[in-house]
Amino acid sequence: MSIEELEDQVEKLLEERDQLEEICDTLPECELDDGCETCETYKKIAEIDDKVEEIEAKIEDLMGEEEE
């Protein structure tokens, strides 16, 4: 997979994350102190963050290989 394809994946994930955050701000659970702990939307956001980190690590690895 090319760096460009990976960067496109990151961009799509970040867009999805932004949409989820907008939804998250309007949920009734978000008004509770421990709302994020039980919120499925928040869990999806955390999963997206993890995926973005993994892809960015792959991008860094690929960029390092290209420099050699």
Beta strands, then each sheet from edge to edge (+ up, - down):
end
